[in-house]
Amino acid sequence: METYGKSGVRRVIPGEYLASDPKGRACMLASVEKNKLVYVLNRDGQKEVRISSPLEAHKPGALVFALAALDTGYENPAWAALEVDYTESDQDYTGQAYRDIEKQLVYYELDLGLNHVVRKWSDAVDRTANLLFQVPGGTDGPSGVLVCGQESITYRHSNQDAFRVPIPRRRGATEDPSRRRYIICGVMHKMRGAGAFFFLLQSEDGDIFKVTLELASDDNDNKTGEVERLNIKYFDTVPPATNLCILKSGFLYVATENGDQYFYQFEKLGDDDNEMVFTSDDYPADTTAPYEAPYFHPRPLENMSRSVGIPCMNPITDCKVANLTNDDANQIYTLSGTGAHGALKTLRHGLEVSEIVESELPAKPTAVWTIKRTANDTSDAYIILSFATGTLVLSVGETVEEASDTGFLTSTPTLAVQQFGEDTLIQVYPKGIRQILANGEIKEWPSPQHRSIVAATSNQRQVAIALSSGELVYFEADSDNTLAEYDEKRQMSGGVTALSLGELPPGRLRTNFLAVGCDDSTVRIMSVAPDTCLESKSVQALTSPPSALNIMAMPDSSSGGSSLYLHIGLFSGVYLRTVIDEVTGDLSDTRTRFLGAKPAKLFRVMVKERPSILALSTRAWLGYSDSQTQAFTLTPLNYGGLEWGWNFTNEQCPEGIVGIQGKNLRIFTIDDLAENLLSESVTLRYTPRKFVLHQDYSLFYVIETENNVLPPHLREQLQNDPSVVNGDAAVLPPEDFGYPKGEKHWSSCIQVVDPVSEKEVLYTVELAENEAAVSISIAPFASQDDERFLVVGTGKDMVLQPGAPLSSTCGFIHIYRFLENGKELELIHKTKMDQPPLALLGFQGRLLVGLGKELHIFDLGLKQLLRKAKASVVPSLLVGLQTQGSRIVCSDVRESVTYVVYKHQETRLIPFVDDVVSRHTTCTTMVDYQTTAGGDKFGNLWLVRCPQAVSESSDEEGGGLHLLHEKGYLNGTPNRLDLMIHFYVQDVPVALQKAPLVAGGKDVIIWAGIQGTIGVLVPFLSREDVDFFQSLEMHLRADDAPLAGRDHLAYRSYYVPVKGVIDGDLCERFLVLDRGTKERVAAEMDRTVREVERKVQDIRTRFAF
Amino acid sequence: MADKLRAQQQLEQLQARYIGTTHPDTTKFEWTSNIMRDSYASYVGHQPLLHYMAIGYGEPKEKIRAFFLNKMIQPVGKPPEVQE
């Protein structure tokens, strides 16, 4: 391993491009400018790849646009690079050299004999070229590359002529016939048998073209290796991707740039259809020469069919946390996707459940069990339901039907059933225990007089019961599979509420422990070993009497193997999990979680071949060991009102769960333990940008805009134009083909979305006259009796081009009134602004508006908004507003945040404190009155705080003259903010919010990143925790170094040294370390592995999931 | 004198090896060009940032990438006229 580029992703660090020789002999790494390194790859005896020290092929002043390896067969490895040399244009003040710049296709060859790299060949190519694709060589083809540029795909090789085909343009009523496209990605595929290959190249619209090469033949019809022509034809249209991959099984994987990713299955390869084929014979190789543009008609998929989609949060443009469904925990709402794939997604913590059977019963059952007939059966034979006054036995076969003559007593409710010994069945009911032997004989054990059984637990060889008098009776299996009562009885101090024995470990005759829960809020562990029967081993005091107990062996990360857990459910709805020492019976490592307001019930179920615990309260939860870390995880099920659950096994459904929900019997399975977030989505019209929540109506108002896209009325007009030819009139669904492009046009709308009950868009306002929404807010106006209005800021004729500032003719602020409980909007009026208002916020019954550098306060008038105050508050462009009291936090597009105070009497806005670092702020939220959390475009999260004295002086009574007359410091406000925390998260944060995530949890800062990340910052409450995690982080930095050998501290300090944040992701890596490293790290910290894991997991479960 | 020469040579070596190493006669044009080239290379190299911009412009990432690389050729316009 060789680590380089520790200074980060810079223009001279070779790492932007990587191309490997197809035979695996060498690879080239190139930077954007100048540097190229070639590593020769050698394989030693064990097939381990070893790299040589790098060979350099640097060229100063050369910019690399693309890099591809050439297929040279077994000759020396070579690479092709698209380069531009800027040295001359940097000297020439006339600009002539810049205009004459040519893009070069350069071949680099690695001479394996001499072990050096030479620049072998270069030639000028299309100035707009941006991508290279390798053409098979050696015995497979002619070698060389495809050079893709604006409306051009050219075949180039050092010993061949150039052949060029243009990229066909779309034909259609709404298409601009003169628009030229680029290729954005593609894939080359070699078919079985030598010499057959093709390319699938995707244009920016998402259209895939099939490109093939034809080789010339000599007189005897043998292929000569000389290229004769290049062909291109339309293949199919899929969403625009960053890369394509063809699988051997006949699928195309489309790594879409935005939104869900897809697999497409090939049905044919477009060999014999009617699509026009364009060949290089008809087009000049020179891109500047005139030619007739080729056209095609896009159509629905013909050569492929969509098979599987992978849901994907990327990109997130905005995110809010709120509880709209009246669950006990908040949900996360995000805006995701672009174009017609834009969606409002709801994320909830939970496991997906698939229901198999639902059937209504005549009465409400209190419990349900399943039971096998003999110990060796794999399928359950009976489902037994207990009602308030009786028991119902159902036999499970082809169908489920009521069974009689099973031997079970049906005139009484049942407490427990068990398949016992080899082939006996046991039924425990309040007045006794019934044994049903294999030959049909029935034996009864009646409970003592005036006492009834209140709790029972059993496994295949043991039964324990508690009587109403508080006595415990214990039985074991006899040699003839019947019950043998132990003489030792034990009187408990209080009434027994729950018992548990636990499953029989394989190959053993008994478990050693019986857990007894009493109504004096204790749990006792008793021995049931023959010589110490019913002796107390340990006691644990609880906060409330236990309603359910379950002893269970589960895989455990701390011990490396499996541990015996005691699960405790309390009447208060709290769930506890403790570890039982398998020798002494001592209880340790108790973890607590609140499940819901009802007494908790616990059941052992098998999910994905793992013993898991089903915990039922107001919500159903599943406790299981995580497949990756083995750590115990508790996740709610997406299944309401479950009152009882039991394992159900038969041939069709090996891992089902049978449950009771009111009067219904339900059978369901849990299919996926890896995905613990449930997601639902509502499709939107355009790329969603921002949204606001109306708390009273539980509705979201989303602004959506699409740049360079024809608005609907223009589309319609073009479509209905009488001159449109028949074939062009087809309307293409935008979700498959994208919206028709139109330069400098905007499509924009406001949509009302109900994510809770209707789960759809309720109302849409399409903006006209080339306006596009840029900001949205809900503001109450004091002048209208505090009625709330929807306020939307727009920009007219905005021009947004890379490398140029935003320009527009003017901006507007639209005021909408909510109608029909917010389900419709009515435009009251719109007010013209001199530029688009990028930030809006309701403030003390008025409206705050950010216009350029200025902050304005408006009041609502009858015809338009009326300006009440204005001030220039930030250095470049105001993009965000937050407020508490009279304080306003203004974020600037590149100059961090400025705090502004509003002086009510003078209607004066005074900026009084700003920041020292120019942060390109994307989102902010006020954590408290002094402190603001924010994120910037470079992927940092930070917290800045106003000094106490400055904060107090800003709020002094009066008109704030003292603030006005204070001298500014270094062209800014008189005071500066203090940096509290700083942390590099890599993804660009787009939304921040302070809210709790779990029921009864404390506030955390939740952030969402553009690439689909959702993260939280958890506040530390004690110094002790900080020290612990700091030391754990330090150890893990050393003991769990990243794969590429980079420094973790340097990574988190990418732009600004990390401050006040501990990397939780790194700390959680502790759970997946190997046993030895875990123990070493724990020992160095003077803790046990179990303690460390407990701390790491606790911090997650206390605040998030 | 020899020391001065060596220092000069060392500086030249550094300038050849590390792009953007300045010298006493660095012009504003050279300096700003260097900064802008660094910025554009950073936009291209950091995927989340490139994605953020691509969504803003409503174009595919590949087009924005090619555009930024193209801007690196002459990021701040023509060089100033040299007065001899």
Interface residues (C-beta under 8 A of the other chain):
Chain A: V9 R10 R11 V12 G15 E16 V32 E33 K34 P60 L63 F65 V84 Y86 S89 D90 Q91 D92 Y93 T94 G95 Y98 I101 T128 N130 L131 Y182 I184 C185 E204 P240 T242 E257 N258 P315 T317 T338 T687 E706 N707 N708 V709 L800 Q801 P802 G803 K937 F938 G939 Q986 D987 V988 G1009 I1010 Q1011
Chain B: A16 Y18 I19 E30 S33 R37 D38 A41 S42 V44 G45 H46 Q47 P48 L49 H51 Y52 M53 A54 I55 G56 Y57 G58 E59 P60 K61 E62 K63 I64 R65 A66 F67 F68 L69 K71 M72 I73 Q74 K78 P79 P80 E81 V82
